[in-house]
Amino acid sequence: MNNYKGRKVLILGGLGFIGSNLAIRLASLGAKITLVDSMLGQYGGNLANIETISDKVKINFSDIRDQHSLNYIVQDAEVIYSVAGQTSHIESMADPKTDLDINCTSQLSILEACRINNPDVTIIYASTRQLYGKPQYLPVDEKHPVVPVDVNGINKYAAEMYYTLYAKVYGIRCVSLRLTNTYGPRQHLRGNKQGFAGIFIRRAISGEPIQIFGDGEQLRDFNYIDDVVDAFLLATDNAALYGNAYNLGAKNNYSLLDFIQYLSKHCKFDTSIVPFPPDHEAIDIGDYYGSYDLFSSITGWQPKIELDKGLEKTIQYFKSRQHQYW
């Protein structure tokens, strides 16, 4: 792993799920970390996420939609992890303007702030597999057509294009990672708009019934958060990656019913299969699992934690912390 001792790292969305797990790993490597977070409740910022490193990080309570703050915040950073975002696909359709502001316009603002104030910085951007839309073939690789089925996918793809453009035109070292279903400790579990994995995990731990839309046979790939953190760190100083976007993914894929079965090993709850609500059905992508071969061939990254073990670790973390997360 790269040498982070004394390195100045800025994590946008640092009190959220991915940001806080990055911060914890980077703190163990000796980095000088500043976390930026708006602490808007619907986006997952939570001080409980960094309770183990609260004395090792600086926190800037700011919104990435504030250009004036960004101009100042980015100045001294050597590395920026841009993981702040609006992740709900349903919410992106209900409130497309806010999704545009957070997932697209703000990313352009970050790049402009860096171009003007810190062009030597390295930026790793958290994108999404959702931009591919409904798969035309499986596994989905980076050559697959980009046909988003929701506003979130459009805005995340537009942001990716800005990162690619600024890398090629201005020489800013940028990499976009297309995340799939990421799960694990510190995940945002409050509410019902953040994706099925978090909803299922919360309901299982609470002993509440779980509804599966469709027939439950939909296939997905899952990445445990520690594997995703590995990917971000491996992407940081690899010049062969700059200016492009890469899939993450898993060695195996699982149906929603498989996911439920693994949860049932650790929690007691009832399950029912119900028809898709119209708003969900309109943006459902069917089966999805991706190929991470390209990213792996350049970095050597391999996901290590299989779904069964990852869910066990996740449930173990949240069972004693329910009051902090929902």
N, C-alpha and C positions, 0 to 999 in steps of 0.2 A: 504494500500500500504506500501511497505517496507520503512524503514528509510534511506533516501539517504543524509541527511544533513551532509556535510563535506566529503562525500564518494568520492574516486577518481575513476572516470569513464572515460574509453577510448572508443571512438566511431570511428571505422574504416569505412571510407565512411561517415564521419560526416557532410559533406556539401551537401550530396545528399538528396534524398526524405525521406527515412525512417530515416536516421541518423540525419538529422536536426530536424525532428519532435520529435525524442527521446530526442535530446539535449534541445529543448525548454521545454519539460515536466520535464526533470531532473533538469534543471536550476530553475524551479519553486519549486522544492523539495529541493533545496539547495546543490546539488551535485557539486563537483569540476570536471569540464569537460575538457577533451582534445579531440579535433577533428582532425582526420587524413584524409587527402584527397589529391589525386593526381591532382585534378582540370583538368583532361582531359575532354574536352568538350563533348565527346560522352557518358560519363557516368553520367552526371547530377549534378556534383558539381557546386554549385552556391552560392556566398556570399550573395545574396539576401535572401537566405533561413534562414539565422541567423541574419538578421538585427535587430531583436528585442532583441537579447541576445548577441550581438557582444562584449559587455563589460563584459560578464560573462563566457566566454569560452576562452581557449587557442587553437590556431590552429597550427598544424604541417603539412606543405605542403610536403607530402611524399607519396610514392607509396608502396602499400603492397607487391609488387614484389621485394622490396629492403630488403633482409634479414638483412643486417647490421643495417639499420634504425629500423627494427622491434625489434631486440635484445635490443636496447636502449629504444624504445618507450614503450614496455610492462612492464618495470621493476617495476614501482610504482603503476600500476593499480590494483584496487580491483575488478573491473568488466570491461569486454571488450564486447562490442556489435559489432560483426563482420558482418557488413551490406554492406561492399564494394563489388561490383561485376559487372560483365558484364551480363546484363539481357536480351539482345536481342537474341531470339531463331534463327532468320534468320541470324544474325551476327555470331552466334556460328558455323553455317554451312559454312559460307563464309570464316571465319577466325578461324578455330578450335584451332590453336596453342595459339592464344591470350586468347581464352576462357579457355583453359587448364591452362595457366599461372596464370590467375586472379582467376578463380573459383575453382581451385583444388590445384595446386602447391603452390600458395600463402597461402591457408588455412593450408596446412601442415607446411609451414614456420612459420605461426603465432603460431601453436601448439608447434613447436620445440623451438621457442623463449621463449614461456611461460614455457615449460618443464625445460629449462636450467636456465632461469632468474626469473621466477615468477610462480612456480607450484601451489601456493595457490589461483590463480586467478579463477574467474568464467567467462565463455565465453558463450554468447548466439549467435548462428549462424543463419543467415537468409538463409534458404534453399527454395525450391520451389516445388509446386505440379506437376510441369512439369516432374519430374522424374518418375511419374507413367506411363506416356505415355497415350495411348488410353485406357480409362476405360473399364474394363471387367465386372464391375457392378457398380451401383450407389446406394447411395452415396459411394464414395471411402473412405475407412478407412485405417489405418496403416498396416493392414494385406494384403492389395491389392498387387499383384505382381508389382515389379518395372521393367518396360520395357520402358526405355526412347526412344523417337522418334527423339531426336536431341542431338547434342554434349553438349549443355548446360545442359540438364537433366543428362547425364552421368557424367559430371564433378561435378555437384552439389551433386549427390549421392555419388560419390567417396569422396568428401570433408566431407559429413556427416559421412561416415564410418571412416574417420580419427578422427573426433571428438568423435565418439563412442569408438574407440580403445583407444584413449588417456585418456578417462574417465575411462575405465575399467583397463588399464594396469598401468597408471601413477597417477590415482586418480584426474586428473584435472576435475573440475566441468564444464561440457559442456552440453548444450541443443541445439538441432536443431529444428527450427520451420519451417514447410513447408507452405510458404505463397501462397495464391491464388491471385486473381486479386485485388491488393491493389491500392487504388486511393485516391486523396484528395489534399489539399493545398501543394505546394512545389514539386509536382510531376514533373518528367522530361518529358516535352512536346515537346522538340525540336526534329525534325527529324521524320522518319517513321519506326523506327526499335525497338521501345520500348514496343510494345504491343498495341492492338487495343484501349484500354480504353483511353490512353493518346492521341492517334491520333484523336479519335472521339471528345474528350473534346476540344482539340485545334481547330479543324476544326469547331466545333459548335460555339465556342466563336468568331472565326474569320469570321463566316458566309460563310465558304467554303463548297462545296459539300462533302458529306460523302459516300464512297463506302462500301457496306457490301459484303463480300465474302460468296459464298454459297447461302443459302436460308434465312439466318437471324434467323433461329429457333434454332441455337446452344445454348445450355444452359450453363450458367456460374454462379459461386458464386463470390460475391464481398465483400471486407472488406474496410471500411473507415479507413483512417490512424490512427485516434485516438483510434480505437478499436485494431489495430495492436500494437500500442505503449503500450496499457494496457497489451496485451499478453506478450510482451517482459519484462515488469516490473514484472508481476506475475510469470514469469518463472525464474527470476533471483536467488532467494534464496530458491527455493523449491527442497529439496534434493531428493524427490520422482521422479523428472524428469531427474536427471542427467544421462547422458550416452545414451539417447534415442532421437528419433525424433517424432514430433507431428504435426498433421494437424491443421491449422486454417481453418476457413470456415464461412459460413453465415447461418442464419435461413431459408432464402428463396433463390431460384435460379431464374434467369431471362434469357430470350433470348436476343440476340443482338438487336432484334427489340424492346424489352422492354427498353433496355438501350437507344436506339435512341429516343423512345417516351418520356422518362423522360428528356433527353436533350432538346427536342423540346418545353418543357414547359418554358424554360428559354432563348432559343436562336432560331434564324431563320436560316435555312439552307435547302438545298436540299439533298435528299437521293436517291441512286440507288443501286440495287442488281446486282452484277456481278459475273461471274465464278471465282473460286480460281485461282490465278496465280500458275504456277507449283511449284515454290519454297515454297509457303505457303501450298499448298495442300499436299505436301509430308510429312509435319510435323504436319498437323492439327490433333487434338485429338478428334474431334467431341464434344459431350456433356461432360461436367465435372462439378460436384459439390461434395464436400467432406464432410466427417463427422468429426466434431471437438469434438465428445463426450468424447474421451479419455482425451484430454487436459482439457476439461471442468470438468471432474469428479475429476481431481487432483487439479486443480487451482480455479475452480469456474468461469472461464472466460466465458463471454457471449458477443457476438457482440451486440452493442446497436443501431448503426446508420443504418437505412435501406437505400437502394440505392437511392430512390427519395430524401430524405433529404440530404444524403451525396453529391449527385451531385449538389444540390442547393447550399450547402456550398462551394463546390469546385469551381463552376462557379463564385460565389460571390467573392472568393479570387482572381481568375485569371483575371477577367474582367478589373480591374484597374491596372494590373501588366503585361500586355502582353509584354511590352518592356523589361522586366527583364527575361522572360522565353522563348520567341521565336522571 
